Amino acid sequence: MAIFTEEDARQLRSTLQDAIVKCSERCLYQSAKWAAELSTSLSVRIGDSDAETDPDSPMEDAGPPPTVFPVVVSANLDPEEARLEAYEIHKYLLAKSYFDCREFERCAAVFLPSAVPKKSMSVSSPNVSTRSPLKSAKGKSKETKTAAGGPATGSIPPPNVLPRLSQKSLFLALYAKYMSGEKRKDEESEMILGPADRGSATNKELVGISRSLEGWFAMRRTDQISGGWLEYLYGIVLAKGKNEEDARRWLIRSVHLFPYNWGAWLELNDLLGSVEELHRIVPDLPQNVMTLVFHLYANQELYQSTEPIHHQLNELQKLFPQNHFLMTQRALLYYHSKDFDEAESIFSNILHSDPHRIDSLDHYSNILYVMAARPKLAFLAQLATATDKFRPETCCVVGNYYSLKSEHEKAVQYFRRALTLDRNFLSAWTLMGHEYVEMKNTHAAIESYRRAVDVNRKDYRAWYGLGQTYEVLEMHLYALFYYQRASSLRPYDPKMWQAVGSCYDKIDRPVQSIKAYKRALVAGTYYDVGSSFGSGTTSDPPSGATDPEIVYQIALMYEKLGELEEAAEYMEMTLAQEEGPVGEDEEGEEVRGAGTGVTNTTSKARMWLARWEYTHGAYGRAMELANELCQDGVEVEEAKALIRDVRARTEGGGAAGAT
């Protein structure tokens, strides 16, 4: 990333402050908050006007006051838009006050008293068949767009029946319609996972909003300047209609026109299902700091905890050193790399610097749950509840606390409460699925996991949970499908490939099982305990043993194929994990990494090898392995029986030789 000069920093802060006002004007409060946090965390001091001054110091030495940015309304560089905004200012302030009071229908009615009917925008006879507005939204549109951004001339665009309004007022009115539809959808939804809850409630305002925007884009002048806000809203509508390709295109157009609307970037991220899709759209994105932040966030959401991503984060944190969003991204990268201690330390620092921040506390509670840090999780639950008990994140924190105490019914109660507050809150669906698995309620677990992947298809935990649940039901082909989806999202997680290999074994496909288990072995070397995020150098001494269970399963698969020599080699490899891998330190001396010690798996391998040696006449080696089993206290009876057989053979052989 290029070095920022003082002038660059001044311009960036000015742009961010302008973005705060513009997002607030359009009631995009989360985007405004995000931009405000980013602006505040900017590291570069911008002249003397930005430095903190003692209020008791002499004022005659103070420099000129900083530039005052608009508080109520922002300026518009387009003369026509500025004239319309000035003409509508009294109506705009009234509509915004209605929106702030969550009276969305009244807000829309200030500008659009009857322009957006709930069912049809057509002004022609109802007997005349017209193109369905959402049919194009759901299908893969092959239409080309005009220079103005509207539908192509090959199709008949819907008529523009909207009154002449500024883009800011039109956005506020249509966005109020959208929020009204979302509010009504939530009101019509049934109880979470109740008998009538099918998750099929829809926003009934999408049809009218879609046709209104199509007509507006078709009729606007080619030289008319757009702020990118209506493109953003149209992208949301298309995404809700499952027309992802067109939605992606319109959202990219929106971030080109106004890059500092973080909500547009979030919507664009939700449309990405793989790293390949991210790489495909990167050349089409604007070249600015927001694209860097988005690239980092999208990679984190795709579990790409790699050296280039950490380097990119380091560069951004030089510019915004105290930004909690970037700190959270680093913690999540460590979490994905299974470096729980480092992730917990970062979240703890964020909590100390801003104890009232609720954002991402559900992730922090997941880390504490995995670490079994019950006192810290209890403190976090108390703190979040005292701050805001009616936030979905708070409910998930409390639910995790009860889950750690094995009070699964109470945990489910809090996860349901989180979903009542926000039905699209991913963590709650996934965690509730885990609780239902613990309660042996497989039907509810499957439904919870399905809702989770509906909300975010990139959540590997939900795919893995579906695989586990179907495996419990002994539906191994279904389980295999879901495990494969999870492994495609987390290709460097050995746990995913181990589950795939287990399913192949259960459907009697040992060759594919061996391939999956070997992928698990390779994936197990990706995370190195000795490095921050799996970037240990080859000169480092070995840090840990390979999972003996995976190696043992490979040996069993070779045994099933009748390749006993290969099976014996992998059994020996399983046994070797007790002492750990051998390597060299920087001075060239031999060192041995930490081993697993004696486990049930290595004892089974030792028993298998003892029998193998016995059948091949290596009685000394068989006796040695059997004696080790007796000392370990595992498989003792079988080991004693083998010892008796070995002695009988050796003594019998000696007696026969004497006669």
Secondary structure, DSSP 8 states (H G I E B T S, - for coil): -----HHHHHHHHHHHHHHHHHHHHTT-HHHHHHHHHHHHT--S--TGGGS---TTS-GGG---------SS----SSHHHHHHHHHHHHHHHHHHHHHHTT-HHHHHHHH-SSSS-SS----S-TTS----HHHHHHS-------TTSS--TTS--------S--HHHHHHHHHHHHHHHHHHHHHH--STT-TT--S----TTHHHHHHHHHHHHHHS-TT----SHHHHHHHHHHHHTT-HHHHHHHHHHHHHH-TT-HHHHHHHHHT--SHHHHHHHGGGS-SSHHHHHHHHHHHHHTT---HHHHHHHHHHHHHSTT-HHHHHHHHHHHHHTT-HHHHHHHHHHHHHH-TT--TTHHHHHHHHHHTT-HHHHHHHHHHHHHH-TTSHHHHHHHHHHHHHTT-HHHHHHHHHHHHHH-TT-HHHHHHHHHHHHHTT-HHHHHHHHHHHHHH-TT-HHHHHHHHHHHHHTT-HHHHHHHHHHHHHH-TT-HHHHHHHHHHHHHTT-HHHHHHHHHHHHHHHTTS-TTSSSS---TTS-------HHHHHHHHHHHHHTT-HHHHHHHHHHHHHTTT--EEE-TTS-EEE-----S-HHHHHHHHHHHHHHHHTT-HHHHHHHHHHHHHHTSSHHHHHHHHHHHHHHHHHHHHHHH-
